[in-house]
C-alpha cells in the first residue's frame, strides 16, 4: 500500500504547522521518499529529536504504508 507525497506533507504540517516541507518520491513507487522539513520548533533540538517529531507526525505509517523516508531537518536560518 503506497502513500502519496502530498499526504506525507499534510501529516507533517498538521503536527508542525509552521514547517516548510518538501517531499520527493525517490523511486516513483510511493514507498521511498526524501523529505526536507524546516521548522522553528526544531530550534535547539538534536537531529535525533527533530526526526522523532517528524516520525510522530506520520502517526505510525513508517514501516507500513511508508517504507522508507530519508529526512533532512533543520530550524530556519
C-alpha positions in Angstrom: 0.0 0.0 0.0 1.7 3.2 -1.2 1.4 6.7 0.2 1.2 9.9 -1.7 3.8 12.7 -1.2 1.0 15.2 -0.5 -0.3 13.0 2.3 3.1 12.9 3.9 3.3 16.7 3.6 -0.2 17.1 5.1 0.6 14.9 8.1 3.8 16.7 8.9 2.2 20.2 8.6 -0.7 19.1 10.8 1.8 18.4 13.6 4.3 21.2 12.7 2.1 24.0 11.2 5.0 26.4 10.7 7.0 23.8 8.7 8.3 24.3 5.2 8.1 20.7 3.8 9.4 19.4 0.5 8.8 15.7 -0.3 10.3 13.8 -3.2 9.4 10.3 -4.4 12.8 8.8 -4.9 11.8 5.6 -6.8 8.4 6.6 -8.3 6.8 3.8 -6.3 5.1 5.7 -3.5 7.3 3.8 -0.9 10.6 5.6 -1.0 10.7 9.3 -0.2 13.1 12.0 0.8 11.7 14.9 2.9 13.2 18.2 3.9 11.5 19.8 6.9 12.3 23.2 8.2 10.5 24.3 11.4 11.2 26.8 14.2 10.1 24.0 16.5 13.4 22.3 15.8 15.5 25.1 17.2 17.7 23.9 19.9 16.8 20.2 19.4 19.1 17.4 18.5 18.8 16.0 15.0 17.5 12.8 16.5 14.8 14.6 18.4 13.9 16.6 15.2 13.5 13.3 13.3 11.4 11.8 16.2 9.0 14.7 15.8 8.6 14.1 12.1 8.1 10.4 12.6 5.5 11.1 15.3 3.7 13.3 12.8 3.4 10.3 10.5 1.2 8.6 13.0 2.6 5.1 12.8 2.7 4.9 9.0 6.5 4.3 8.8 7.2 0.7 8.0 3.7 0.2 6.8 2.2 2.5 4.2 5.5 4.3 4.0 8.5 2.0 3.6 11.4 4.5 3.6 11.8 8.2 4.3 15.2 10.0 4.1 14.9 13.0 6.3 16.7 16.3 6.4 15.5 18.6 9.2 16.6 22.0 10.5 15.4 25.2 12.1 15.1 28.3 9.8 18.3 30.2 9.3 
